[in-house]
Amino acid sequence: MSQERLTKMKCAVCKKIGYFIFKSKEAAKEKLELNKFCKFCRKHTPHKESK
Ligand SMILES: [Zn+2]
């Protein structure tokens, strides 16, 4: 079984958490930044990891 960690992805524009992703323990060492559609901004924005 792989150990996965729930990670919150926060919109860089409105600072709201719009996505949750599962990261493996190995991937958790790196900060992730994804361009995703924010339902609050109604556009694609960079999403950053939030603790
Ligand atoms: Zn947003």
mmCIF file of the protein (N, C-alpha, C, O) and its ligand, coordinates in Angstrom:
data_MODEL
# 
_entry.id   MODEL 
# 
loop_
_entity.id 
_entity.type 
_entity.pdbx_number_of_molecules 
1 polymer     1 
2 non-polymer 1 
# 
_entity_poly.entity_id                      1 
_entity_poly.type                           'polypeptide(L)' 
_entity_poly.nstd_linkage                   no 
_entity_poly.nstd_monomer                   no 
_entity_poly.pdbx_seq_one_letter_code       MSQERLTKMKCAVCKKIGYFIFKSKEAAKEKLELNKFCKFCRKHTPHKESK 
_entity_poly.pdbx_seq_one_letter_code_can   MSQERLTKMKCAVCKKIGYFIFKSKEAAKEKLELNKFCKFCRKHTPHKESK 
_entity_poly.pdbx_strand_id                 A 
# 
loop_
_entity_poly_seq.entity_id 
_entity_poly_seq.num 
_entity_poly_seq.mon_id 
_entity_poly_seq.hetero 
1 1  MET n 
1 2  SER n 
1 3  GLN n 
1 4  GLU n 
1 5  ARG n 
1 6  LEU n 
1 7  THR n 
1 8  LYS n 
1 9  MET n 
1 10 LYS n 
1 11 CYS n 
1 12 ALA n 
1 13 VAL n 
1 14 CYS n 
1 15 LYS n 
1 16 LYS n 
1 17 ILE n 
1 18 GLY n 
1 19 TYR n 
1 20 PHE n 
1 21 ILE n 
1 22 PHE n 
1 23 LYS n 
1 24 SER n 
1 25 LYS n 
1 26 GLU n 
1 27 ALA n 
1 28 ALA n 
1 29 LYS n 
1 30 GLU n 
1 31 LYS n 
1 32 LEU n 
1 33 GLU n 
1 34 LEU n 
1 35 ASN n 
1 36 LYS n 
1 37 PHE n 
1 38 CYS n 
1 39 LYS n 
1 40 PHE n 
1 41 CYS n 
1 42 ARG n 
1 43 LYS n 
1 44 HIS n 
1 45 THR n 
1 46 PRO n 
1 47 HIS n 
1 48 LYS n 
1 49 GLU n 
1 50 SER n 
1 51 LYS n 
# 
loop_
_struct_asym.id 
_struct_asym.entity_id 
A 1 
B 2 
# 
loop_
_chem_comp.id 
_chem_comp.type 
_chem_comp.mon_nstd_flag 
ALA 'L-peptide linking' y 
ARG 'L-peptide linking' y 
ASN 'L-peptide linking' y 
CYS 'L-peptide linking' y 
GLN 'L-peptide linking' y 
GLU 'L-peptide linking' y 
GLY 'peptide linking'   y 
HIS 'L-peptide linking' y 
ILE 'L-peptide linking' y 
LEU 'L-peptide linking' y 
LYS 'L-peptide linking' y 
MET 'L-peptide linking' y 
PHE 'L-peptide linking' y 
PRO 'L-peptide linking' y 
SER 'L-peptide linking' y 
THR 'L-peptide linking' y 
TYR 'L-peptide linking' y 
VAL 'L-peptide linking' y 
ZN  non-polymer         . 
# 
_pdbx_entity_nonpoly.entity_id   2 
_pdbx_entity_nonpoly.name        ? 
_pdbx_entity_nonpoly.comp_id     ZN 
# 
_pdbx_nonpoly_scheme.asym_id         B 
_pdbx_nonpoly_scheme.entity_id       2 
_pdbx_nonpoly_scheme.mon_id          ZN 
_pdbx_nonpoly_scheme.ndb_seq_num     1 
_pdbx_nonpoly_scheme.pdb_seq_num     101 
_pdbx_nonpoly_scheme.auth_seq_num    101 
_pdbx_nonpoly_scheme.pdb_mon_id      ZN 
_pdbx_nonpoly_scheme.auth_mon_id     ZN 
_pdbx_nonpoly_scheme.pdb_strand_id   A 
_pdbx_nonpoly_scheme.pdb_ins_code    . 
# 
loop_
_atom_site.group_PDB 
_atom_site.id 
_atom_site.type_symbol 
_atom_site.label_atom_id 
_atom_site.label_alt_id 
_atom_site.label_comp_id 
_atom_site.label_asym_id 
_atom_site.label_entity_id 
_atom_site.label_seq_id 
_atom_site.pdbx_PDB_ins_code 
_atom_site.Cartn_x 
_atom_site.Cartn_y 
_atom_site.Cartn_z 
_atom_site.occupancy 
_atom_site.B_iso_or_equiv 
_atom_site.pdbx_formal_charge 
_atom_site.auth_seq_id 
_atom_site.auth_comp_id 
_atom_site.auth_asym_id 
_atom_site.auth_atom_id 
_atom_site.pdbx_PDB_model_num 
ATOM   1   N  N  . MET A 1 1  ? 0.837   -1.206 0.000   1.00 0.00 ? 1   MET A N  1 
ATOM   2   C  CA . MET A 1 1  ? 0.000   0.000  0.000   1.00 0.00 ? 1   MET A CA 1 
ATOM   3   C  C  . MET A 1 1  ? 0.867   1.249  0.000   1.00 0.00 ? 1   MET A C  1 
ATOM   4   O  O  . MET A 1 1  ? 1.786   1.369  0.810   1.00 0.00 ? 1   MET A O  1 
ATOM   5   N  N  . SER A 1 2  ? 0.586   2.154  -0.880  1.00 0.00 ? 2   SER A N  1 
ATOM   6   C  CA . SER A 1 2  ? 1.354   3.396  -0.917  1.00 0.00 ? 2   SER A CA 1 
ATOM   7   C  C  . SER A 1 2  ? 0.739   4.413  0.041   1.00 0.00 ? 2   SER A C  1 
ATOM   8   O  O  . SER A 1 2  ? -0.478  4.499  0.203   1.00 0.00 ? 2   SER A O  1 
ATOM   9   N  N  . GLN A 1 3  ? 1.609   5.159  0.653   1.00 0.00 ? 3   GLN A N  1 
ATOM   10  C  CA . GLN A 1 3  ? 1.139   6.174  1.586   1.00 0.00 ? 3   GLN A CA 1 
ATOM   11  C  C  . GLN A 1 3  ? 0.873   7.463  0.834   1.00 0.00 ? 3   GLN A C  1 
ATOM   12  O  O  . GLN A 1 3  ? 1.770   8.072  0.250   1.00 0.00 ? 3   GLN A O  1 
ATOM   13  N  N  . GLU A 1 4  ? -0.384  7.855  0.870   1.00 0.00 ? 4   GLU A N  1 
ATOM   14  C  CA . GLU A 1 4  ? -0.746  9.091  0.182   1.00 0.00 ? 4   GLU A CA 1 
ATOM   15  C  C  . GLU A 1 4  ? -1.270  10.110 1.175   1.00 0.00 ? 4   GLU A C  1 
ATOM   16  O  O  . GLU A 1 4  ? -1.867  9.783  2.201   1.00 0.00 ? 4   GLU A O  1 
ATOM   17  N  N  . ARG A 1 5  ? -1.024  11.326 0.828   1.00 0.00 ? 5   ARG A N  1 
ATOM   18  C  CA . ARG A 1 5  ? -1.339  12.423 1.730   1.00 0.00 ? 5   ARG A CA 1 
ATOM   19  C  C  . ARG A 1 5  ? -2.298  13.376 1.035   1.00 0.00 ? 5   ARG A C  1 
ATOM   20  O  O  . ARG A 1 5  ? -2.092  13.746 -0.121  1.00 0.00 ? 5   ARG A O  1 
ATOM   21  N  N  . LEU A 1 6  ? -3.344  13.769 1.744   1.00 0.00 ? 6   LEU A N  1 
ATOM   22  C  CA . LEU A 1 6  ? -4.302  14.710 1.180   1.00 0.00 ? 6   LEU A CA 1 
ATOM   23  C  C  . LEU A 1 6  ? -3.703  16.110 1.220   1.00 0.00 ? 6   LEU A C  1 
ATOM   24  O  O  . LEU A 1 6  ? -3.277  16.587 2.271   1.00 0.00 ? 6   LEU A O  1 
ATOM   25  N  N  . THR A 1 7  ? -3.676  16.753 0.069   1.00 0.00 ? 7   THR A N  1 
ATOM   26  C  CA . THR A 1 7  ? -3.090  18.074 -0.055  1.00 0.00 ? 7   THR A CA 1 
ATOM   27  C  C  . THR A 1 7  ? -4.135  19.043 -0.577  1.00 0.00 ? 7   THR A C  1 
ATOM   28  O  O  . THR A 1 7  ? -4.834  18.766 -1.552  1.00 0.00 ? 7   THR A O  1 
ATOM   29  N  N  . LYS A 1 8  ? -4.223  20.162 0.078   1.00 0.00 ? 8   LYS A N  1 
ATOM   30  C  CA . LYS A 1 8  ? -5.170  21.190 -0.360  1.00 0.00 ? 8   LYS A CA 1 
ATOM   31  C  C  . LYS A 1 8  ? -4.491  22.077 -1.391  1.00 0.00 ? 8   LYS A C  1 
ATOM   32  O  O  . LYS A 1 8  ? -3.330  22.455 -1.238  1.00 0.00 ? 8   LYS A O  1 
ATOM   33  N  N  . MET A 1 9  ? -5.231  22.403 -2.443  1.00 0.00 ? 9   MET A N  1 
ATOM   34  C  CA . MET A 1 9  ? -4.706  23.295 -3.465  1.00 0.00 ? 9   MET A CA 1 
ATOM   35  C  C  . MET A 1 9  ? -5.467  24.619 -3.395  1.00 0.00 ? 9   MET A C  1 
ATOM   36  O  O  . MET A 1 9  ? -6.684  24.671 -3.570  1.00 0.00 ? 9   MET A O  1 
ATOM   37  N  N  . LYS A 1 10 ? -4.713  25.678 -3.136  1.00 0.00 ? 10  LYS A N  1 
ATOM   38  C  CA . LYS A 1 10 ? -5.313  26.990 -2.917  1.00 0.00 ? 10  LYS A CA 1 
ATOM   39  C  C  . LYS A 1 10 ? -5.100  27.881 -4.135  1.00 0.00 ? 10  LYS A C  1 
ATOM   40  O  O  . LYS A 1 10 ? -4.003  27.952 -4.689  1.00 0.00 ? 10  LYS A O  1 
ATOM   41  N  N  . CYS A 1 11 ? -6.158  28.550 -4.534  1.00 0.00 ? 11  CYS A N  1 
ATOM   42  C  CA . CYS A 1 11 ? -6.090  29.487 -5.654  1.00 0.00 ? 11  CYS A CA 1 
ATOM   43  C  C  . CYS A 1 11 ? -5.202  30.670 -5.286  1.00 0.00 ? 11  CYS A C  1 
ATOM   44  O  O  . CYS A 1 11 ? -5.360  31.260 -4.217  1.00 0.00 ? 11  CYS A O  1 
ATOM   45  N  N  . ALA A 1 12 ? -4.273  31.015 -6.165  1.00 0.00 ? 12  ALA A N  1 
ATOM   46  C  CA . ALA A 1 12 ? -3.349  32.114 -5.894  1.00 0.00 ? 12  ALA A CA 1 
ATOM   47  C  C  . ALA A 1 12 ? -4.030  33.478 -5.997  1.00 0.00 ? 12  ALA A C  1 
ATOM   48  O  O  . ALA A 1 12 ? -3.505  34.478 -5.507  1.00 0.00 ? 12  ALA A O  1 
ATOM   49  N  N  . VAL A 1 13 ? -5.187  33.512 -6.629  1.00 0.00 ? 13  VAL A N  1 
ATOM   50  C  CA . VAL A 1 13 ? -5.897  34.788 -6.829  1.00 0.00 ? 13  VAL A CA 1 
ATOM   51  C  C  . VAL A 1 13 ? -6.846  35.081 -5.667  1.00 0.00 ? 13  VAL A C  1 
ATOM   52  O  O  . VAL A 1 13 ? -6.743  36.126 -5.025  1.00 0.00 ? 13  VAL A O  1 
ATOM   53  N  N  . CYS A 1 14 ? -7.765  34.162 -5.400  1.00 0.00 ? 14  CYS A N  1 
ATOM   54  C  CA . CYS A 1 14 ? -8.765  34.410 -4.360  1.00 0.00 ? 14  CYS A CA 1 
ATOM   55  C  C  . CYS A 1 14 ? -8.421  33.749 -3.030  1.00 0.00 ? 14  CYS A C  1 
ATOM   56  O  O  . CYS A 1 14 ? -9.107  33.965 -2.031  1.00 0.00 ? 14  CYS A O  1 
ATOM   57  N  N  . LYS A 1 15 ? -7.363  32.944 -3.017  1.00 0.00 ? 15  LYS A N  1 
ATOM   58  C  CA . LYS A 1 15 ? -6.866  32.276 -1.806  1.00 0.00 ? 15  LYS A CA 1 
ATOM   59  C  C  . LYS A 1 15 ? -7.844  31.244 -1.233  1.00 0.00 ? 15  LYS A C  1 
ATOM   60  O  O  . LYS A 1 15 ? -7.728  30.841 -0.076  1.00 0.00 ? 15  LYS A O  1 
ATOM   61  N  N  . LYS A 1 16 ? -8.784  30.834 -2.039  1.00 0.00 ? 16  LYS A N  1 
ATOM   62  C  CA . LYS A 1 16 ? -9.725  29.827 -1.568  1.00 0.00 ? 16  LYS A CA 1 
ATOM   63  C  C  . LYS A 1 16 ? -9.266  28.442 -2.006  1.00 0.00 ? 16  LYS A C  1 
ATOM   64  O  O  . LYS A 1 16 ? -8.633  28.274 -3.049  1.00 0.00 ? 16  LYS A O  1 
ATOM   65  N  N  . ILE A 1 17 ? -9.597  27.471 -1.190  1.00 0.00 ? 17  ILE A N  1 
ATOM   66  C  CA . ILE A 1 17 ? -9.208  26.099 -1.511  1.00 0.00 ? 17  ILE A CA 1 
ATOM   67  C  C  . ILE A 1 17 ? -10.263 25.490 -2.423  1.00 0.00 ? 17  ILE A C  1 
ATOM   68  O  O  . ILE A 1 17 ? -11.414 25.288 -2.034  1.00 0.00 ? 17  ILE A O  1 
ATOM   69  N  N  . GLY A 1 18 ? -9.841  25.207 -3.630  1.00 0.00 ? 18  GLY A N  1 
ATOM   70  C  CA . GLY A 1 18 ? -10.778 24.695 -4.625  1.00 0.00 ? 18  GLY A CA 1 
ATOM   71  C  C  . GLY A 1 18 ? -10.582 23.237 -4.959  1.00 0.00 ? 18  GLY A C  1 
ATOM   72  O  O  . GLY A 1 18 ? -11.478 22.585 -5.495  1.00 0.00 ? 18  GLY A O  1 
ATOM   73  N  N  . TYR A 1 19 ? -9.397  22.723 -4.638  1.00 0.00 ? 19  TYR A N  1 
ATOM   74  C  CA . TYR A 1 19 ? -9.091  21.349 -5.026  1.00 0.00 ? 19  TYR A CA 1 
ATOM   75  C  C  . TYR A 1 19 ? -8.377  20.602 -3.908  1.00 0.00 ? 19  TYR A C  1 
ATOM   76  O  O  . TYR A 1 19 ? -7.632  21.171 -3.110  1.00 0.00 ? 19  TYR A O  1 
ATOM   77  N  N  . PHE A 1 20 ? -8.638  19.321 -3.893  1.00 0.00 ? 20  PHE A N  1 
ATOM   78  C  CA . PHE A 1 20 ? -7.886  18.437 -3.022  1.00 0.00 ? 20  PHE A CA 1 
ATOM   79  C  C  . PHE A 1 20 ? -7.234  17.379 -3.896  1.00 0.00 ? 20  PHE A C  1 
ATOM   80  O  O  . PHE A 1 20 ? -7.879  16.812 -4.778  1.00 0.00 ? 20  PHE A O  1 
ATOM   81  N  N  . ILE A 1 21 ? -5.994  17.120 -3.658  1.00 0.00 ? 21  ILE A N  1 
ATOM   82  C  CA . ILE A 1 21 ? -5.308  16.071 -4.406  1.00 0.00 ? 21  ILE A CA 1 
ATOM   83  C  C  . ILE A 1 21 ? -4.613  15.123 -3.441  1.00 0.00 ? 21  ILE A C  1 
ATOM   84  O  O  . ILE A 1 21 ? -4.340  15.466 -2.290  1.00 0.00 ? 21  ILE A O  1 
ATOM   85  N  N  . PHE A 1 22 ? -4.339  13.948 -3.925  1.00 0.00 ? 22  PHE A N  1 
ATOM   86  C  CA . PHE A 1 22 ? -3.563  12.993 -3.145  1.00 0.00 ? 22  PHE A CA 1 
ATOM   87  C  C  . PHE A 1 22 ? -2.153  12.937 -3.701  1.00 0.00 ? 22  PHE A C  1 
ATOM   88  O  O  . PHE A 1 22 ? -1.940  12.703 -4.891  1.00 0.00 ? 22  PHE A O  1 
ATOM   89  N  N  . LYS A 1 23 ? -1.198  13.157 -2.814  1.00 0.00 ? 23  LYS A N  1 
ATOM   90  C  CA . LYS A 1 23 ? 0.199   13.084 -3.222  1.00 0.00 ? 23  LYS A CA 1 
ATOM   91  C  C  . LYS A 1 23 ? 0.871   11.940 -2.492  1.00 0.00 ? 23  LYS A C  1 
ATOM   92  O  O  . LYS A 1 23 ? 0.581   11.663 -1.328  1.00 0.00 ? 23  LYS A O  1 
ATOM   93  N  N  . SER A 1 24 ? 1.762   11.292 -3.190  1.00 0.00 ? 24  SER A N  1 
ATOM   94  C  CA . SER A 1 24 ? 2.543   10.243 -2.544  1.00 0.00 ? 24  SER A CA 1 
ATOM   95  C  C  . SER A 1 24 ? 3.567   10.886 -1.608  1.00 0.00 ? 24  SER A C  1 
ATOM   96  O  O  . SER A 1 24 ? 3.863   12.075 -1.725  1.00 0.00 ? 24  SER A O  1 
ATOM   97  N  N  . LYS A 1 25 ? 4.087   10.117 -0.707  1.00 0.00 ? 25  LYS A N  1 
ATOM   98  C  CA . LYS A 1 25 ? 5.051   10.632 0.256   1.00 0.00 ? 25  LYS A CA 1 
ATOM   99  C  C  . LYS A 1 25 ? 6.274   11.227 -0.453  1.00 0.00 ? 25  LYS A C  1 
ATOM   100 O  O  . LYS A 1 25 ? 6.821   12.241 -0.020  1.00 0.00 ? 25  LYS A O  1 
ATOM   101 N  N  . GLU A 1 26 ? 6.684   10.594 -1.525  1.00 0.00 ? 26  GLU A N  1 
ATOM   102 C  CA . GLU A 1 26 ? 7.846   11.058 -2.287  1.00 0.00 ? 26  GLU A CA 1 
ATOM   103 C  C  . GLU A 1 26 ? 7.546   12.405 -2.957  1.00 0.00 ? 26  GLU A C  1 
ATOM   104 O  O  . GLU A 1 26 ? 8.376   13.313 -2.945  1.00 0.00 ? 26  GLU A O  1 
ATOM   105 N  N  . ALA A 1 27 ? 6.348   12.519 -3.539  1.00 0.00 ? 27  ALA A N  1 
ATOM   106 C  CA . ALA A 1 27 ? 5.963   13.740 -4.248  1.00 0.00 ? 27  ALA A CA 1 
ATOM   107 C  C  . ALA A 1 27 ? 5.718   14.894 -3.289  1.00 0.00 ? 27  ALA A C  1 
ATOM   108 O  O  . ALA A 1 27 ? 5.820   16.058 -3.676  1.00 0.00 ? 27  ALA A O  1 
ATOM   109 N  N  . ALA A 1 28 ? 5.394   14.577 -2.038  1.00 0.00 ? 28  ALA A N  1 
ATOM   110 C  CA . ALA A 1 28 ? 5.069   15.606 -1.052  1.00 0.00 ? 28  ALA A CA 1 
ATOM   111 C  C  . ALA A 1 28 ? 6.267   16.490 -0.715  1.00 0.00 ? 28  ALA A C  1 
ATOM   112 O  O  . ALA A 1 28 ? 6.102   17.575 -0.157  1.00 0.00 ? 28  ALA A O  1 
ATOM   113 N  N  . LYS A 1 29 ? 7.468   16.029 -1.051  1.00 0.00 ? 29  LYS A N  1 
ATOM   114 C  CA . LYS A 1 29 ? 8.668   16.815 -0.777  1.00 0.00 ? 29  LYS A CA 1 
ATOM   115 C  C  . LYS A 1 29 ? 8.742   18.057 -1.658  1.00 0.00 ? 29  LYS A C  1 
ATOM   116 O  O  . LYS A 1 29 ? 9.327   19.073 -1.283  1.00 0.00 ? 29  LYS A O  1 
ATOM   117 N  N  . GLU A 1 30 ? 8.140   17.952 -2.825  1.00 0.00 ? 30  GLU A N  1 
ATOM   118 C  CA . GLU A 1 30 ? 8.169   19.068 -3.766  1.00 0.00 ? 30  GLU A CA 1 
ATOM   119 C  C  . GLU A 1 30 ? 6.872   19.867 -3.686  1.00 0.00 ? 30  GLU A C  1 
ATOM   120 O  O  . GLU A 1 30 ? 5.777   19.325 -3.537  1.00 0.00 ? 30  GLU A O  1 
ATOM   121 N  N  . LYS A 1 31 ? 7.049   21.165 -3.789  1.00 0.00 ? 31  LYS A N  1 
ATOM   122 C  CA . LYS A 1 31 ? 5.875   22.038 -3.831  1.00 0.00 ? 31  LYS A CA 1 
ATOM   123 C  C  . LYS A 1 31 ? 5.275   21.979 -5.228  1.00 0.00 ? 31  LYS A C  1 
ATOM   124 O  O  . LYS A 1 31 ? 5.960   22.075 -6.246  1.00 0.00 ? 31  LYS A O  1 
ATOM   125 N  N  . LEU A 1 32 ? 3.988   21.820 -5.218  1.00 0.00 ? 32  LEU A N  1 
ATOM   126 C  CA . LEU A 1 32 ? 3.295   21.652 -6.479  1.00 0.00 ? 32  LEU A CA 1 
ATOM   127 C  C  . LEU A 1 32 ? 2.543   22.935 -6.831  1.00 0.00 ? 32  LEU A C  1 
ATOM   128 O  O  . LEU A 1 32 ? 1.978   23.605 -5.967  1.00 0.00 ? 32  LEU A O  1 
ATOM   129 N  N  . GLU A 1 33 ? 2.555   23.253 -8.111  1.00 0.00 ? 33  GLU A N  1 
ATOM   130 C  CA . GLU A 1 33 ? 1.754   24.378 -8.573  1.00 0.00 ? 33  GLU A CA 1 
ATOM   131 C  C  . GLU A 1 33 ? 1.035   23.956 -9.839  1.00 0.00 ? 33  GLU A C  1 
ATOM   132 O  O  . GLU A 1 33 ? 1.657   23.514 -10.805 1.00 0.00 ? 33  GLU A O  1 
ATOM   133 N  N  . LEU A 1 34 ? -0.271  24.096 -9.823  1.00 0.00 ? 34  LEU A N  1 
ATOM   134 C  CA . LEU A 1 34 ? -1.074  23.642 -10.952 1.00 0.00 ? 34  LEU A CA 1 
ATOM   135 C  C  . LEU A 1 34 ? -1.946  24.771 -11.470 1.00 0.00 ? 34  LEU A C  1 
ATOM   136 O  O  . LEU A 1 34 ? -2.451  25.594 -10.707 1.00 0.00 ? 34  LEU A O  1 
ATOM   137 N  N  . ASN A 1 35 ? -2.106  24.790 -12.768 1.00 0.00 ? 35  ASN A N  1 
ATOM   138 C  CA . ASN A 1 35 ? -3.036  25.736 -13.360 1.00 0.00 ? 35  ASN A CA 1 
ATOM   139 C  C  . ASN A 1 35 ? -4.385  25.043 -13.493 1.00 0.00 ? 35  ASN A C  1 
ATOM   140 O  O  . ASN A 1 35 ? -4.564  24.132 -14.302 1.00 0.00 ? 35  ASN A O  1 
ATOM   141 N  N  . LYS A 1 36 ? -5.320  25.499 -12.680 1.00 0.00 ? 36  LYS A N  1 
ATOM   142 C  CA . LYS A 1 36 ? -6.630  24.833 -12.663 1.00 0.00 ? 36  LYS A CA 1 
ATOM   143 C  C  . LYS A 1 36 ? -7.743  25.855 -12.736 1.00 0.00 ? 36  LYS A C  1 
ATOM   144 O  O  . LYS A 1 36 ? -7.557  27.042 -12.467 1.00 0.00 ? 36  LYS A O  1 
ATOM   145 N  N  . PHE A 1 37 ? -8.905  25.351 -13.108 1.00 0.00 ? 37  PHE A N  1 
ATOM   146 C  CA . PHE A 1 37 ? -10.069 26.223 -13.161 1.00 0.00 ? 37  PHE A CA 1 
ATOM   147 C  C  . PHE A 1 37 ? -10.583 26.481 -11.755 1.00 0.00 ? 37  PHE A C  1 
ATOM   148 O  O  . PHE A 1 37 ? -10.923 25.547 -11.028 1.00 0.00 ? 37  PHE A O  1 
ATOM   149 N  N  . CYS A 1 38 ? -10.636 27.752 -11.376 1.00 0.00 ? 38  CYS A N  1 
ATOM   150 C  CA . CYS A 1 38 ? -11.158 28.122 -10.067 1.00 0.00 ? 38  CYS A CA 1 
ATOM   151 C  C  . CYS A 1 38 ? -12.630 28.458 -10.203 1.00 0.00 ? 38  CYS A C  1 
ATOM   152 O  O  . CYS A 1 38 ? -13.010 29.318 -10.997 1.00 0.00 ? 38  CYS A O  1 
ATOM   153 N  N  . LYS A 1 39 ? -13.454 27.777 -9.426  1.00 0.00 ? 39  LYS A N  1 
ATOM   154 C  CA . LYS A 1 39 ? -14.902 28.009 -9.513  1.00 0.00 ? 39  LYS A CA 1 
ATOM   155 C  C  . LYS A 1 39 ? -15.296 29.343 -8.874  1.00 0.00 ? 39  LYS A C  1 
ATOM   156 O  O  . LYS A 1 39 ? -16.369 29.881 -9.146  1.00 0.00 ? 39  LYS A O  1 
ATOM   157 N  N  . PHE A 1 40 ? -14.409 29.868 -8.018  1.00 0.00 ? 40  PHE A N  1 
ATOM   158 C  CA . PHE A 1 40 ? -14.687 31.154 -7.377  1.00 0.00 ? 40  PHE A CA 1 
ATOM   159 C  C  . PHE A 1 40 ? -14.318 32.310 -8.302  1.00 0.00 ? 40  PHE A C  1 
ATOM   160 O  O  . PHE A 1 40 ? -15.046 33.299 -8.388  1.00 0.00 ? 40  PHE A O  1 
ATOM   161 N  N  . CYS A 1 41 ? -13.187 32.185 -8.993  1.00 0.00 ? 41  CYS A N  1 
ATOM   162 C  CA . CYS A 1 41 ? -12.739 33.209 -9.944  1.00 0.00 ? 41  CYS A CA 1 
ATOM   163 C  C  . CYS A 1 41 ? -13.384 33.014 -11.315 1.00 0.00 ? 41  CYS A C  1 
ATOM   164 O  O  . CYS A 1 41 ? -13.424 33.936 -12.130 1.00 0.00 ? 41  CYS A O  1 
ATOM   165 N  N  . ARG A 1 42 ? -13.877 31.826 -11.556 1.00 0.00 ? 42  ARG A N  1 
ATOM   166 C  CA . ARG A 1 42 ? -14.463 31.445 -12.841 1.00 0.00 ? 42  ARG A CA 1 
ATOM   167 C  C  . ARG A 1 42 ? -13.470 31.576 -13.989 1.00 0.00 ? 42  ARG A C  1 
ATOM   168 O  O  . ARG A 1 42 ? -13.835 31.961 -15.100 1.00 0.00 ? 42  ARG A O  1 
ATOM   169 N  N  . LYS A 1 43 ? -12.241 31.258 -13.714 1.00 0.00 ? 43  LYS A N  1 
ATOM   170 C  CA . LYS A 1 43 ? -11.215 31.230 -14.741 1.00 0.00 ? 43  LYS A CA 1 
ATOM   171 C  C  . LYS A 1 43 ? -10.072 30.340 -14.285 1.00 0.00 ? 43  LYS A C  1 
ATOM   172 O  O  . LYS A 1 43 ? -10.032 29.902 -13.136 1.00 0.00 ? 43  LYS A O  1 
ATOM   173 N  N  . HIS A 1 44 ? -9.140  30.077 -15.198 1.00 0.00 ? 44  HIS A N  1 
ATOM   174 C  CA . HIS A 1 44 ? -7.973  29.293 -14.825 1.00 0.00 ? 44  HIS A CA 1 
ATOM   175 C  C  . HIS A 1 44 ? -6.979  30.165 -14.076 1.00 0.00 ? 44  HIS A C  1 
ATOM   176 O  O  . HIS A 1 44 ? -6.614  31.251 -14.525 1.00 0.00 ? 44  HIS A O  1 
ATOM   177 N  N  . THR A 1 45 ? -6.555  29.668 -12.934 1.00 0.00 ? 45  THR A N  1 
ATOM   178 C  CA . THR A 1 45 ? -5.602  30.401 -12.111 1.00 0.00 ? 45  THR A CA 1 
ATOM   179 C  C  . THR A 1 45 ? -4.553  29.427 -11.594 1.00 0.00 ? 45  THR A C  1 
ATOM   180 O  O  . THR A 1 45 ? -4.796  28.221 -11.566 1.00 0.00 ? 45  THR A O  1 
ATOM   181 N  N  . PRO A 1 46 ? -3.394  29.927 -11.185 1.00 0.00 ? 46  PRO A N  1 
ATOM   182 C  CA . PRO A 1 46 ? -2.425  29.032 -10.543 1.00 0.00 ? 46  PRO A CA 1 
ATOM   183 C  C  . PRO A 1 46 ? -2.934  28.608 -9.171  1.00 0.00 ? 46  PRO A C  1 
ATOM   184 O  O  . PRO A 1 46 ? -3.440  29.426 -8.403  1.00 0.00 ? 46  PRO A O  1 
ATOM   185 N  N  . HIS A 1 47 ? -2.795  27.341 -8.881  1.00 0.00 ? 47  HIS A N  1 
ATOM   186 C  CA . HIS A 1 47 ? -3.173  26.822 -7.569  1.00 0.00 ? 47  HIS A CA 1 
ATOM   187 C  C  . HIS A 1 47 ? -1.920  26.309 -6.876  1.00 0.00 ? 47  HIS A C  1 
ATOM   188 O  O  . HIS A 1 47 ? -1.131  25.553 -7.441  1.00 0.00 ? 47  HIS A O  1 
ATOM   189 N  N  . LYS A 1 48 ? -1.767  26.743 -5.644  1.00 0.00 ? 48  LYS A N  1 
ATOM   190 C  CA . LYS A 1 48 ? -0.594  26.327 -4.887  1.00 0.00 ? 48  LYS A CA 1 
ATOM   191 C  C  . LYS A 1 48 ? -0.987  25.478 -3.703  1.00 0.00 ? 48  LYS A C  1 
ATOM   192 O  O  . LYS A 1 48 ? -2.121  25.525 -3.226  1.00 0.00 ? 48  LYS A O  1 
ATOM   193 N  N  . GLU A 1 49 ? -0.039  24.707 -3.243  1.00 0.00 ? 49  GLU A N  1 
ATOM   194 C  CA . GLU A 1 49 ? -0.272  23.851 -2.086  1.00 0.00 ? 49  GLU A CA 1 
ATOM   195 C  C  . GLU A 1 49 ? -0.519  24.676 -0.840  1.00 0.00 ? 49  GLU A C  1 
ATOM   196 O  O  . GLU A 1 49 ? 0.120   25.704 -0.615  1.00 0.00 ? 49  GLU A O  1 
ATOM   197 N  N  . SER A 1 50 ? -1.443  24.214 -0.051  1.00 0.00 ? 50  SER A N  1 
ATOM   198 C  CA . SER A 1 50 ? -1.717  24.858 1.218   1.00 0.00 ? 50  SER A CA 1 
ATOM   199 C  C  . SER A 1 50 ? -1.604  23.839 2.331   1.00 0.00 ? 50  SER A C  1 
ATOM   200 O  O  . SER A 1 50 ? -1.979  22.679 2.160   1.00 0.00 ? 50  SER A O  1 
ATOM   201 N  N  . LYS A 1 51 ? -1.088  24.269 3.471   1.00 0.00 ? 51  LYS A N  1 
ATOM   202 C  CA . LYS A 1 51 ? -0.920  23.328 4.575   1.00 0.00 ? 51  LYS A CA 1 
ATOM   203 C  C  . LYS A 1 51 ? -2.204  23.214 5.391   1.00 0.00 ? 51  LYS A C  1 
ATOM   204 O  O  . LYS A 1 51 ? -2.251  22.464 6.365   1.00 0.00 ? 51  LYS A O  1 
HETATM 205 ZN ZN . ZN  B 2 .  ? -9.817  31.696 -7.314  1.00 0.00 2 101 ZN  A ZN 1 
# 
